[in-house]
């Protein structure tokens, strides 16, 4: 993304936008966690109407009725409305206070994204379409990543040129970009599994029904679903089992790419170089993410663990966004 015209030092208005963007990003992360809890607890339809809440204006819904699943779903809507307002204000302020067209484009993209996100959330309720929840989840994390990039572009270090004084680091940019694509692939698979609302399709890890690869024959699937029904769990499908195996394989592939990125950074750059630090941070976050993924299975998809897994995934994508962005802008 072109950051011209580059400033020699940040103006007070730019630093104000930076602070505003950080606050908005922080609130957005809380919104992601809130949405994760709604999905993990299976309470997405606790409020069956939209944009009203049980016929009330959502902002006037009585607090006394914020109980059970309604609390999670309604508070998620209110927080989403607040993010929409913050994004609108951020976009307006950007056009008034900033001269950089790159920030104008980015602010417009974020505003369009948050509007589309709200529409998708509403249609998910009114049309009762789980498939829309998949796009809703993907767009939410993409919006969060754009907010982080906006926050960086209005920061003191970026405006003073710190992010564009290391052309040698661009040698790793395509490897980092591959890592971002793999995270998106993982996000798509994970969102598809989460919004199927069928529970864990494979209840054990690192094995799959006791084997390296699960048996997907009709007879095996019948036995699996008979056992699930006996435990009060919804039956699964061969597709869902395959998706979970793909998710495991994707995590392994992503981990390999990030390990290679770390190795290359230690080969090419001296100690304390920012590329080393960022790639190592990405790797550490990914290890913790994989542990949380395993814990999600071992805990039978406990809501808090599954939400933590989703939240760290969003942070990991955000770090990957920033790292890759810095690699691509380092020579400008």
Secondary structure in CASP SS format (residue, H / E / C, confidence):
PFRMAT SS
TARGET T0000
AUTHOR 0000-0000-0000
METHOD secondary structure of the structure
MODEL  1
X C 1.00
X C 1.00
X C 1.00
X C 1.00
X C 1.00
X C 1.00
X C 1.00
X C 1.00
X C 1.00
X C 1.00
X C 1.00
X H 1.00
X H 1.00
X H 1.00
X H 1.00
X H 1.00
X H 1.00
X H 1.00
X H 1.00
X H 1.00
X H 1.00
X H 1.00
X H 1.00
X H 1.00
X H 1.00
X H 1.00
X H 1.00
X H 1.00
X H 1.00
X H 1.00
X H 1.00
X H 1.00
X H 1.00
X H 1.00
X H 1.00
X H 1.00
X H 1.00
X H 1.00
X H 1.00
X H 1.00
X C 1.00
X C 1.00
X C 1.00
X C 1.00
X C 1.00
X C 1.00
X C 1.00
X C 1.00
X C 1.00
X C 1.00
X C 1.00
X C 1.00
X E 1.00
X C 1.00
X C 1.00
X E 1.00
X C 1.00
X H 1.00
X H 1.00
X H 1.00
X C 1.00
X C 1.00
X H 1.00
X H 1.00
X H 1.00
X C 1.00
X C 1.00
X C 1.00
X H 1.00
X H 1.00
X H 1.00
X H 1.00
X H 1.00
X H 1.00
X H 1.00
X H 1.00
X H 1.00
X H 1.00
X H 1.00
X H 1.00
X H 1.00
X H 1.00
X H 1.00
X H 1.00
X H 1.00
X H 1.00
X H 1.00
X H 1.00
X H 1.00
X H 1.00
X H 1.00
X H 1.00
X H 1.00
X H 1.00
X H 1.00
X H 1.00
X H 1.00
X C 1.00
X C 1.00
X C 1.00
X H 1.00
X H 1.00
X H 1.00
X H 1.00
X H 1.00
X H 1.00
X H 1.00
X H 1.00
X H 1.00
X H 1.00
X H 1.00
X H 1.00
X H 1.00
X H 1.00
X H 1.00
X H 1.00
X H 1.00
X H 1.00
X H 1.00
X H 1.00
X H 1.00
X H 1.00
X H 1.00
X H 1.00
X H 1.00
X H 1.00
X C 1.00
X C 1.00
X C 1.00
X H 1.00
X H 1.00
X H 1.00
X H 1.00
X H 1.00
X H 1.00
X H 1.00
X H 1.00
X H 1.00
X H 1.00
X H 1.00
X H 1.00
X H 1.00
X H 1.00
X H 1.00
X H 1.00
X H 1.00
X H 1.00
X H 1.00
X H 1.00
X H 1.00
X H 1.00
X H 1.00
X H 1.00
X C 1.00
X C 1.00
X H 1.00
X H 1.00
X H 1.00
X H 1.00
X C 1.00
X C 1.00
X H 1.00
X H 1.00
X H 1.00
X C 1.00
X C 1.00
X H 1.00
X H 1.00
X H 1.00
X H 1.00
X H 1.00
X H 1.00
X H 1.00
X H 1.00
X H 1.00
X H 1.00
X H 1.00
X H 1.00
X H 1.00
X H 1.00
X H 1.00
X H 1.00
X H 1.00
X H 1.00
X H 1.00
X H 1.00
X H 1.00
X H 1.00
X H 1.00
X H 1.00
X H 1.00
X H 1.00
X H 1.00
X H 1.00
X C 1.00
X C 1.00
X C 1.00
X C 1.00
X C 1.00
X C 1.00
X C 1.00
X C 1.00
X C 1.00
X C 1.00
X C 1.00
X C 1.00
X C 1.00
X E 1.00
X C 1.00
X C 1.00
X E 1.00
X C 1.00
X C 1.00
X C 1.00
X C 1.00
X C 1.00
X C 1.00
X H 1.00
X H 1.00
X H 1.00
X H 1.00
X H 1.00
X H 1.00
X H 1.00
X H 1.00
X H 1.00
X H 1.00
X H 1.00
X H 1.00
X H 1.00
X C 1.00
X C 1.00
X C 1.00
X C 1.00
X C 1.00
X C 1.00
X C 1.00
X H 1.00
X H 1.00
X H 1.00
X H 1.00
X H 1.00
X H 1.00
X H 1.00
X H 1.00
X H 1.00
X H 1.00
X H 1.00
X H 1.00
X H 1.00
X H 1.00
X H 1.00
X H 1.00
X H 1.00
X H 1.00
X H 1.00
X H 1.00
X H 1.00
X H 1.00
X H 1.00
X H 1.00
X H 1.00
X H 1.00
X H 1.00
X H 1.00
X H 1.00
X H 1.00
X H 1.00
X C 1.00
X C 1.00
X C 1.00
X C 1.00
X C 1.00
X H 1.00
X H 1.00
X H 1.00
X H 1.00
X H 1.00
X H 1.00
X H 1.00
X H 1.00
X H 1.00
X H 1.00
X H 1.00
X H 1.00
X H 1.00
X H 1.00
X H 1.00
X H 1.00
X H 1.00
X H 1.00
X H 1.00
X H 1.00
X H 1.00
X H 1.00
X H 1.00
X H 1.00
X H 1.00
X C 1.00
X C 1.00
X C 1.00
X C 1.00
X H 1.00
X H 1.00
X H 1.00
X H 1.00
X H 1.00
X H 1.00
X H 1.00
X H 1.00
X H 1.00
X H 1.00
X H 1.00
X H 1.00
X H 1.00
X H 1.00
X H 1.00
X H 1.00
X H 1.00
X H 1.00
X H 1.00
X H 1.00
X H 1.00
X H 1.00
X H 1.00
X H 1.00
X H 1.00
X H 1.00
X H 1.00
X C 1.00
X C 1.00
X C 1.00
END
